[in-house]
Amino acid sequence: MPDTAKHFDVIISGGGLSGSLMALSLSALRDHNQKPLKIAIIEANSILTESTPSFDDRVLALSHGSADYLASVGAWQYLQNHAEPIKNIHISDRGYYGKARLYAQHHSVDALGYVADMPSIGAAFLKALATKSNVTWFTPDSINDIKWQAEQVNVELSSGIKLSAALLLACDGAKSPCRQFANIATTCRDYQQSALIANVATTVHHNNIAYERFTETGPIAMLPLSNSTKASAKYSPAKKNSAGRCSLVWTLTPELAEKMLNLSDNEFSQQLEQAFGHWLGNITQVGKRVIYPLKLVQASEQVYHRMALIGNASHTIHPIAGQGFNLGLRDVSEMTEVVKKALAQQQDIGTFASLMQYGKARQQDQKQVISLTDSLVTLFSNQLPPLVAGRNIGLKVLNYFPTLKNALVKKTMGY
């Protein structure tokens, strides 16, 4: 790192998906002298090496709007061959009549969304960032101290390096150190659930259908996976009777998730087939199983003096609707617009008034998505007869009323 590169326009804490995308999005902006912004990324992991621990093997559902945004910032070209389109969505309630079907062709799009694993997404962001000369990485390194001053924010790294900038963006995850330095409180709702996540191979090809199946043990999502993802090496060579691969997200009680984790692959496959049904035939192979406790974490404030929270640093939500990363991406998009507007007006990009525009703009979207997620968790993770009857009637109504279906599809697609 050059010793002279100590002052930046923007410092980004965290070089994972949100931080990398934030830097990529801001890197195209120019100040009133048509100079690109000087951007610093601070990341604790050695993210620029082949081993990228910030990008684990989880799979993300990217909305149609998110894919469009990634194309606009120059990342989609590196990701599209590793992203599997979702052309149809099948929603059903095991053992009951309620079902709904969403089709991309009915909404004049090629795909309602896409599925890609985090290593592939991370690699795409890093490739796009590699073309940007105005982005400087400080890795492996972390923030040791933050001092806020009237006209800038000063950051001291664990390495001893001292940086300053007009704006600090916290893209450093659910346990955000920046949020903690600023003493921004959080509210936490423990769903008393765990997500068991694994990639599986099946005898019937997914045909680009995403399944959301509600069962007595909890919702099961089976998302279509490409055979060219980073994680697909685990399935090579795949068993001869495997036709396709899916990403499983199974919401369970913590006790049942632990039990499922400790089953043999064969026993687990049998349990999954019994709960999910035979839409995809038999489970022929099971990848590494991982459990994540499910909580809703919300920061009490979006912004602070010369600092804003982005993505999981601001909100961590239940994966039932697959909206977590898409919500964070829209944080990135809005922050970019706020900075762009300040630059166009030749204003300081880190003023509290400017940052409040970001907080206000994101408030409604975040509230809507969190409310939707909470409602789905309550409705579809409960076996009380009135709720079971209500959700099945709801699925039927949704399936046959175009206005309702269009509203859901629009939200699902990120518009």
C-alpha positions in Angstrom: 0.0 0.0 0.0 1.4 3.4 -0.9 2.2 5.4 2.3 0.8 8.6 0.8 -2.7 7.1 0.2 -4.0 8.0 3.7 -6.9 10.4 2.9 -9.9 9.1 1.0 -13.3 10.3 0.0 -14.9 7.2 1.3 -13.8 4.4 3.7 -15.7 1.2 3.5 -15.5 -1.1 6.5 -15.9 -4.7 5.2 -14.9 -6.2 1.9 -17.5 -9.0 1.7 -20.4 -8.9 -0.8 -22.0 -5.6 0.5 -18.6 -3.8 0.8 -17.3 -5.0 -2.5 -20.5 -4.0 -4.3 -20.6 -0.6 -2.4 -17.0 0.2 -3.7 -17.9 -1.0 -7.2 -21.0 1.2 -7.3 -19.2 4.3 -6.0 -16.1 3.8 -8.2 -17.9 5.1 -11.3 -18.8 8.5 -9.7 -16.8 11.6 -10.4 -16.5 14.9 -8.4 -16.9 18.4 -9.9 -13.4 18.2 -11.3 -14.3 14.9 -13.1 -11.9 13.0 -10.8 -13.0 9.6 -9.5 -13.6 9.2 -5.8 -10.8 7.8 -3.8 -12.2 4.7 -2.0 -10.6 2.5 0.7 -11.8 -0.9 1.7 -10.8 -2.4 5.0 -11.2 -6.2 5.2 -10.1 -8.6 8.0 -9.7 -11.6 5.7 -7.1 -12.0 3.0 -9.8 -11.6 0.4 -7.6 -11.0 -2.6 -6.0 -14.4 -2.4 -7.5 -17.6 -3.9 -9.0 -18.5 -0.4 -11.8 -16.1 0.2 -13.3 -16.8 3.7 -15.6 -13.8 3.4 -17.6 -15.6 0.7 -18.9 -18.9 2.2 -20.7 -21.6 0.3 -24.2 -20.3 0.9 -26.4 -19.6 -2.0 -28.3 -16.4 -2.7 -31.4 -15.7 -4.6 -30.9 -12.5 -6.7 -34.1 -10.7 -7.8 -34.5 -9.6 -11.4 -33.9 -6.0 -10.3 -30.7 -7.0 -8.5 -29.4 -8.7 -11.7 -30.2 -5.5 -13.6 -28.3 -3.5 -11.0 -25.3 -5.8 -11.2 -25.2 -5.4 -14.9 -25.3 -1.6 -14.6 -22.1 -1.6 -12.4 -20.2 -4.1 -14.6 -20.4 -7.2 -12.4 -23.1 -9.3 -14.1 -20.8 -10.2 -17.1 -18.6 -12.1 -14.6 -21.5 -13.8 -12.9 -24.1 -14.6 -15.5 -22.6 -18.0 -16.5 -22.7 -19.1 -12.8 -26.2 -17.9 -12.1 -29.2 -20.2 -12.6 -32.4 -18.5 -13.8 -35.6 -18.9 -11.8 -38.3 -19.2 -14.5 -41.1 -20.5 -12.3 -41.9 -20.5 -8.6 -44.0 -23.2 -7.0 -45.5 -22.5 -3.6 -47.3 -25.3 -1.8 -48.4 -26.5 1.6 -47.6 -30.2 2.3 -50.8 -32.3 2.9 -53.2 -29.4 2.0 -54.8 -28.1 -1.2 -53.2 -24.6 -1.2 -50.8 -23.8 -3.9 -49.7 -21.0 -6.1 -47.6 -20.8 -9.3 -45.6 -17.8 -10.6 -44.3 -17.9 -14.2 -41.7 -15.6 -15.7 -43.3 -15.7 -19.1 -46.6 -14.3 -17.7 -44.6 -11.2 -16.7 -42.7 -10.7 -19.9 -39.3 -11.5 -18.4 -36.8 -14.3 -19.1 -36.4 -15.0 -15.3 -38.1 -13.9 -12.1 -34.6 -14.0 -10.5 -31.4 -16.0 -10.3 -29.6 -18.3 -7.9 -25.8 -18.1 -7.4 -23.5 -19.2 -4.7 -21.6 -16.6 -2.7 -18.1 -17.6 -3.9 -19.2 -17.0 -7.5 -20.8 -13.6 -6.6 -17.8 -12.6 -4.6 -15.4 -13.6 -7.5 -17.5 -11.5 -9.9 -17.3 -8.4 -7.7 -13.6 -8.8 -7.3 -13.0 -9.2 -11.0 -15.0 -6.0 -11.7 -13.1 -4.2 -8.9 -9.8 -5.3 -10.3 -10.4 -2.8 -13.2 -10.8 0.1 -10.8 -7.6 2.1 -10.0 -9.4 4.3 -7.5 -10.1 1.5 -5.0 -7.4 0.7 -2.4 -7.6 -2.4 -0.3 -6.3 -2.7 3.3 -6.3 -6.4 3.9 -5.9 -8.4 6.1 -6.7 -5.5 8.5 -9.4 -4.2 10.7 -10.6 -1.1 12.4 -9.0 -0.5 15.9 -10.5 2.9 16.6 -12.8 5.6 15.0 -12.7 9.3 15.8 -15.4 11.5 14.4 -14.6 15.1 13.7 -16.6 18.0 12.2 -15.3 17.7 8.7 -14.0 14.1 8.5 -13.8 10.8 10.2 -10.5 9.3 11.3 -9.9 5.6 11.4 -7.0 3.8 13.0 -6.3 0.2 11.7 -5.0 -2.7 13.7 -1.8 -2.5 11.5 -1.2 1.1 12.8 -2.2 2.7 9.5 -4.3 5.8 10.0 -6.9 6.8 7.4 -9.4 9.7 7.1 -12.3 10.3 4.9 -15.4 12.5 4.4 -17.6 9.4 4.7 -17.4 6.0 6.5 -19.8 3.2 5.2 -20.3 0.3 7.5 -20.6 -2.8 5.3 -19.2 -5.0 8.1 -22.0 -7.4 8.8 -24.5 -8.3 11.5 -22.0 -7.7 14.3 -20.8 -4.5 12.7 -17.8 -3.1 14.6 -18.5 0.4 13.2 -22.1 0.2 14.6 -20.6 -0.8 17.9 -18.0 2.1 17.9 -20.9 4.5 17.3 -23.0 2.9 20.1 -26.0 2.4 17.8 -28.4 0.1 19.6 -30.1 -2.9 17.9 -33.3 -4.7 18.5 -33.3 -8.4 18.1 -36.1 -10.9 17.6 -35.1 -14.5 18.0 -37.4 -16.6 15.8 -36.4 -19.8 17.8 -35.7 -21.3 14.4 -32.6 -22.5 12.5 -31.9 -22.7 8.8 -30.3 -25.9 7.7 -28.5 -25.2 4.4 -27.0 -27.7 2.0 -26.6 -28.3 -1.7 -28.3 -31.5 -3.0 -28.4 -33.5 -6.2 -31.6 -35.0 -7.4 -32.8 -37.6 -10.0 -35.3 -35.1 -11.6 -33.9 -31.9 -13.0 -35.3 -28.7 -11.4 -36.2 -27.2 -14.8 -35.5 -23.8 -13.4 -38.3 -24.0 -10.8 -37.8 -22.6 -7.3 -39.9 -24.5 -4.8 -41.2 -23.1 -1.5 -42.8 -26.0 0.4 -44.5 -25.5 3.7 -44.3 -28.5 6.0 -45.2 -29.4 9.6 -41.5 -29.2 10.5 -41.0 -25.8 8.8 -40.7 -24.2 5.3 -38.4 -25.9 2.7 -36.9 -23.9 -0.1 -35.3 -25.8 -3.0 -33.6 -23.3 -5.4 -32.3 -24.3 -8.8 -28.5 -24.4 -9.0 -26.2 -24.2 -12.0 -23.7 -27.0 -12.6 -21.0 -24.3 -13.2 -21.0 -22.7 -9.8 -17.9 -22.6 -7.6 -19.5 -25.0 -5.2 -20.3 -27.6 -7.9 -16.9 -29.2 -7.5 -18.3 -31.0 -4.5 -20.6 -32.9 -6.9 -18.0 -33.8 -9.4 -18.1 -36.5 -10.5 -21.8 -36.5 -9.8 -23.6 -39.8 -9.4 -24.9 -41.2 -12.7 -28.5 -40.9 -11.7 -28.2 -37.2 -10.7 -30.0 -35.0 -13.1 -29.7 -31.6 -11.4 -28.6 -29.7 -8.3 -30.5 -27.5 -5.9 -29.8 -25.4 -2.9 -31.8 -26.4 0.2 -32.9 -24.0 2.9 -34.9 -25.9 5.5 -36.3 -23.9 8.4 -36.5 -26.1 11.5 -36.6 -25.8 15.3 -33.0 -25.6 16.7 -33.4 -29.1 18.2 -34.6 -30.7 15.0 -32.0 -28.9 12.9 -29.3 -30.3 15.2 -30.8 -33.8 14.8 -30.9 -33.5 11.0 -27.3 -32.2 11.0 -26.1 -35.4 12.7 -27.9 -37.9 10.5 -26.0 -39.8 7.9 -26.3 -38.6 4.3 -28.6 -41.5 3.5 -30.8 -40.9 6.5 -31.0 -37.2 5.9 -31.9 -37.8 2.2 -34.8 -40.0 3.4 -36.1 -37.4 5.9 -35.9 -34.6 3.2 -37.7 -36.7 0.6 -40.4 -37.4 3.1 -40.9 -33.8 4.1 -40.5 -32.2 0.6 -42.1 -34.9 -1.5 -41.0 -36.2 -4.8 -41.2 -33.1 -7.0 -37.5 -33.6 -7.8 -37.4 -37.4 -7.5 -34.9 -38.9 -5.1 -32.0 -37.1 -3.3 -28.9 -38.8 -4.7 -26.2 -36.7 -3.0 -26.0 -34.3 -0.1 -23.3 -31.6 0.3 -22.0 -30.1 3.6 -24.8 -29.3 5.9 -24.6 -26.0 7.9 -27.0 -24.5 10.5 -27.6 -20.8 11.0 -29.7 -19.5 13.9 -32.5 -17.2 12.5 -33.0 -13.8 14.1 -34.3 -10.4 13.0 -31.7 -7.8 13.9 -32.4 -4.1 13.2 -30.3 -1.1 14.0 -32.1 1.7 15.8 -30.5 4.3 13.5 -29.4 4.0 9.8 -27.0 6.9 9.9 -24.5 8.6 12.3 -22.2 11.6 12.0 -20.3 11.0 8.7 -21.3 7.3 8.7 -24.1 5.1 7.4 -25.0 1.4 7.8 -25.4 -0.8 4.7 -26.8 -4.3 4.4 -26.5 -6.7 7.4 -25.0 -3.9 9.5 -28.4 -2.3 9.3 -30.7 -5.3 9.1 -30.5 -9.1 9.2 -33.7 -10.8 8.2 -35.3 -14.3 8.0 -34.4 -16.1 4.7 -38.0 -17.3 4.1 -38.6 -14.8 1.3 -35.0 -14.8 0.0 -34.8 -11.0 0.2 -31.8 -10.4 2.5 -29.1 -9.7 -0.1 -31.6 -7.9 -2.4 -32.5 -5.5 0.4 -28.8 -4.8 1.1 -28.2 -4.2 -2.6 -30.9 -1.6 -2.6 -29.1 0.0 0.3 -26.0 0.2 -1.9 -28.0 1.6 -4.8 -29.6 4.4 -2.7 -26.4 5.4 -1.0 -24.8 5.7 -4.4 -27.6 8.0 -5.5 -27.2 10.1 -2.4 -23.5 10.5 -2.9 -24.0 11.2 -6.6 -26.5 14.0 -5.8 -24.2 15.6 -3.3 -21.3 15.5 -5.9 -23.5 17.1 -8.6 -24.3 19.9 -6.2 -20.7 20.2 -5.2 -21.5 19.5 -1.6 -19.7 17.6 1.1 -20.8 13.9 0.7 -20.6 13.1 4.4 -23.0 15.8 5.8 -25.7 14.5 8.2 -28.4 16.2 6.1 -27.2 14.2 3.0 -27.0 10.9 5.0 -30.5 11.5 6.4 -31.8 11.4 2.8 -30.4 7.9 2.6 -32.0 6.9 5.9 -35.4 8.3 4.9 -35.3 6.8 1.5 -34.5 3.3 2.8 -37.0 3.3 5.6 -40.2 2.3 3.7 -38.6 -0.5 1.6 -36.9 -2.0 4.7 -40.1 -1.8 6.7 -42.2 -3.5 3.9 -39.7 -6.3 3.4 -39.3 -7.0 7.1 -43.1 -6.9 7.6 -43.6 -9.3 4.7 -40.9 -11.7 6.1 -42.3 -11.5 9.6 -45.8 -12.3 8.3 -44.6 -15.3 6.3 -42.7 -16.7 9.3 -45.8 -16.4 11.5 -48.2 -17.8 8.8 -46.1 -20.6 7.4 -44.2 -21.8 10.4 -47.3 -22.5 12.4 -49.6 -25.6 12.4 -52.5 -24.0 14.3 -55.7 -25.1 12.4 -57.0 -21.5 11.8 -53.6 -20.4 10.4 -53.3 -23.5 8.2 -56.8 -22.9 6.8 -56.1 -19.2 6.3 -52.8 -19.7 4.4 -54.3 -22.3 2.1 -57.2 -20.0 1.3 -54.6 -17.3 0.8 -52.6 -19.4 -1.6 -55.7 -20.3 -3.6 -56.7 -16.6 -3.8 -53.2 -15.6 -4.8 -53.1 -18.2 -7.6 -56.4 -17.0 -9.2 -56.3 -13.2 -8.7 -53.9 -11.6 -11.2 -53.7 -8.3 -9.3 -52.5 -9.9 -6.1 -50.1 -12.2 -8.0 -48.7 -9.2 -10.0 -48.0 -7.3 -6.8 -46.2 -10.3 -5.2 -44.2 -10.9 -8.4 -43.2 -7.2 -8.6 -41.9 -7.3 -5.0 -40.2 -10.6 -5.6 -38.4 -9.2 -8.6 -37.2 -6.2 -6.6 -39.3 -3.5 -8.2 
